[in-house]
Amino acid sequence: MFGDYEAQRHWQEITFNLPIEKWYMNTTDNDLQYWGLDYPPLTAYHSFLMGYVANEINSSYIALHESRGISSESHKYFMRLTVFFADIFVYLPAIIYFALSNQVSRTEIKMSNIFGFDKQDITILVMLIYPGQILIDHGHFQYNCISLGLFIGAVAAILQNSLIIGSFLFVTALNYKQMELYHALPIFFYILGKYLPPRKRFKLSNLANLFCISFTVVFTFFITWFPFVKSLETFTIVIFRLFPIARGVFEDKVANIWCAINVLYKLHDTFTNSQLAKICLAATIVTVLPSCINLYLKPQKERFIISLINCALAFFLFSFQVHEKSILLVAIPVLLHFQNDPFPCFWFLIISHFSMLPLFMKDNLYLAYWITLIFYTLSTFWLYPDILSHEMPWVNETTKSQKQAKVKLSRNNKSTSLFTRLIKDVMYYCKNNFSVLLKYNLLLNTLFYSSVMGLIALSIASGFLEPPNRYPDLFSLLISVYSCGHFIVFYLYFNYKQFCI
């Protein structure tokens, strides 16, 4: 039905022309089967604001019923500009705020570019040119830049220990798109670990801080939802619109576990939607808990960002009703972590972009997919000329003497297990063994290039070959399963990184 472009326009039509209590309700003027509003109230308020502006420019853009499917050049220009301004006023300032306040980055950038970019410039540039977010918002047409920008601002504030501001920004992000729940648990456990740490004396000041944060969260939710909580019926309707169990475990082909399993074992033949939702919930809880518990026990800043990656990736792989574009919720924390671990982050980001190719092709963005992917790849190699030169993933930035001191201390510590001491000794040996490191580089680069060759082959096949009549979704399915395999490996890798900090 004209794609997500029409969905965003239609929400402007509905919110501008109907009373607020009817925005999420199925009526003769609001057919929920035709792009019914299914995002939280802040999205609805933003749609109302855009509808007001559209009405001032040309009332035909949002005329009730009559404007369905409108695609005039002037309206396209207006709608594209609204996303562009959202980028300028929300997403870009959040990225700059994070880059200027970033206290986590520990990678030295080699200044080999003609513009003399410093670390902050490169952080901003790498985040701005990520092709997945560009094509989803400006090609597929979404306003993810608003919720993602608020999330980035929240992370930056939390890393500066401005936890009240960070909590407020995150609640606004969550109330713009409910998928921000992917990031909720790491933020919760990080704050809890800061103010109620285990095995430490309880402080009254910590309780006061937790109360202020809790009040901020509850008050922000209350103000945002106030028009919809006055009636229990209205509130219930909104909740069911935000979490549509009836849609099934997935719709289109998506690069997660359930879609991959469904190739061999048809889930709907065995389980009801309600049962699948419970299975997804259990699987998601099991896969996020290790990262969350580790973060609670050791609430460090770099561990916090990696936990955001791990939890978001677990939600994407295992949760119910996942969309292809939800991989952006993993990609953004990966971008925040990019400077600390460029190679795997870069690898993940190009795979995440590739995983959305079937969605891009529906919007005739095949050429744009290639252009943005090539530009991003070449730019990254230019900004990080040594990105394919790898250290062992367990090696940190400490000097040789510091490492030796740590190993010696570990041997003298009776509380350290024999297995732990053995692992640390092996890691230290590998750090100083050139042949092992050389083989490690060769192995990783071989895997990387093989992965990229598979990506290129599937991308070309999807664009130029006709699938067999018996399997019309063959290429979409292959892309989903191929990407899913990568995401499982990245999930294991980033969890390993978090536990080894």
Secondary structure, 3 states (H helix, E strand, C coil): CCHHHHHHHHHHHHHHHCCHHHCCCCECCECCCCCCCCCCHHHHHHHHHHHHHHHHHCHHHHCCCCCCCCCCHHHHHHHHHHHHHHHHHHHHHHHHHHHHHCCCCCCCCCCCCCCCCCHHHHHHHHHHCCHHHHHHHHCCCCCHHHHHHHHHHHHHHHHCCCHHHHHHHHHHHHCCCHHHHHHHHHHHHHHHHHHCCCCCCCCHHHHHHHHHHHHHHHHHHHHHHHHHHCCHHHHHHHHHHHCCHHHCCCCCCCCCHHHHHHHHCCHHHCCCHHHHHHHHHHHHHHHHHHHHHHHHHCCCHHHHHHHHHHHHHHHHHHCCCCCHHHHHHHHHHHHHHHHHCHHHHHHHHHHHHHHCHHHHHHCCCHHHHHHHHHHHHHHHHHHCCCCCCCCCCCCCCCCHHHHHHHHHHHHHCCCCCHHHHHHHHHHHHHHCCHHHHHHHHHHHHHHHHHHHHHHHHHHHHHHHCCCCCCCCCHHHHHHHHHHHHHHHHHHHHHHHHHHHC
